[in-house]
Amino acid sequence: MLEVRLLENLDAEMLDRLCRYGEESLGGAAPGSWMLPVIAAWGMLFVAEADGEIVGSAQVFRCRQDGDAYMDAFYVRPRFRRRGYGAALLAAVKGRLAGVGLSRLLVTLDPANAAAAALYEAAGFREVESLPSFYGRGRDRLLLAAGLGEER
C-alpha cells in the first residue's frame, strides 16, 4: 500500500536520501540540496512510501495565477516503476491540492518522454501550450494542465 506524506521540514538524512533518489530518477534535472529545503518550507514536498521505503516524490509550488499550482519535479524511482505508484502518487497530489482550494495543476513534459506523457494523460492532463527551447536551445517542453477535484 502506498502512503503519501507532505514533508514540511527535512533533516539531513532525509535530504540526502531525496537528493540521491532524485538524481537516480531524474538525473541532472532533479532538485538538489539547495532546492529541496526551500520546497519543503515554502512549497509542497510530497514523498510516497511503500513498505517503509521511499518509492517516489513530487515537488509543487503555487503559481502567481489564482488557483494554479506547478509541479516542478515528479518521479518514481526506477526499480519501483510500472507498479502503479506513479498514478497513485499523482492522484494523491491532485487530491491534496484540491483540498487546499487549488483548481489546476501544471507540469512541463519533454515531448520525447512517452511514459510520462501516458501517465499524465491517464491522470487527466491535457496540452496547454508548446514551449520551444523552454530549458535552453533544443530543450523543448509541453505545458500540460489538469483540473483538480475532477474524476476521469
N, C-alpha and C positions, 0 to 999 in steps of 0.2 A: 504494500500500500504506500502511496506517495503522500508525504507530508510537506506542505509548502509553508515556510516561515518568512516573515518580514523582519529583517535584521535592522536594528537601529544603531547599534554600536558594534564595532569589530575589535576583538582582542587580537594580539599579534599572531597567535596560532591560526585563527580563522582567516585573517588577512592573508597569511602565507598560503594556506590551502586554496583559497579562492583565486589567488594570483596564479598558482600552479595549474588549477583546473581550467581557468580561463585561457591561459596560454596553450594548454593541451587541446582545447576545443576550438579556439578562435585564432590561434597564432598571435601575430603582432597586433591584431585588431582588438585584443582583449583589454578591458580597463585594468590598469595595474595598481600598484600600491599607492600611487599618488592620487588615483581617482576613486577607488572603491570606498575609502573612508568618507569622501565627500558625498558619494551616492547614498551611503548608509545614513549619514547625518541629515542631508537635505533633500534627498530624493527618496526612492524606494528600492531597496535591495532585497530581492526575493531569493531564497535558497530552497531547493527541492531535495528531499532526502527520502531514501527507501532503505529500510532495514538498517538505519543508523548511518548510512553512507550518503554523502552529497553526490547527487546524480546530475544536477544542473542548477542554473541560476538565470535570473533576469534582472536587469537594471533599468529603472524607469524614472523619468523626470516629468514634472508638469510643464506644459508649454505656456507661452505667453497668451495664446488664444484660449479663451474661456472654454473649459470642458475637455480640452485635449491633453493627452499625455504622450510622451515619446519614449519608446523602448530603445535605449541606447545599445544594449547588448542582451543577447539571449543565447543560451547554449544548453545542450545536453552533452555530457562527457561521452567521448567516442565509444567506450565499452558498454554504455547504457542505452545507446541509440536503438531504434526500431523495436521498442518495448512499450510504446505509448506514453512514455514520460514527457516528451515534448508537448504533446497535445494536452496532457493533464496539467503541466506547469502553465502553459499558455491560458488554459481555461481558468485556473486559479488566479492568475494575474489579472485577467479581464474581470473576474468576479470581484476581486478586491478593489480594483479601480472603480468599478461601477458603484460599489458600496460606499465610496467616499465622494460620490457625486460627479465623477468624470463621465463623459459621454462618448469619447472616441480615443482609440489607441492608434498611434502612428508608428511605423517602423520603416527603415530603409532596407532594401534587399539587393544583393548582387544578382543581376538578371541571369547569370550562369548557374546559380545555386538552385537546382531543380528540387532538391529535397526540402529546402526551406520554403520554396515557393508553394509546394504541395501542402506543407504543414500550415502555412498562413492561409492559403485558400480554404482548406478544410475548416479553419477556425473563423471564417467569415471575413477575412481581409480582402480588399479589392484595390486595384491600382488606382492611385490618385493622379500621379504625375511621374514622368520620366525625368531623371536628374543627371544629364550628361556631365561627366568629369566632376561629380559631386565631391569625391575624395581626392581630387587631383586628376591630371591628364590621363585619360583612358580608364579611369576607375568610376564607371557609370553605376548608378543605382536607380532603383524604382522606389517611389514613395508609396507605401500601402497604408490603408486605414481600415479599421474595423469599429463598428459601433459596439458600445459596451452595454451589457444587460440584455443583449439580443440573443435569442437561441437560433441556431441554424438548423 
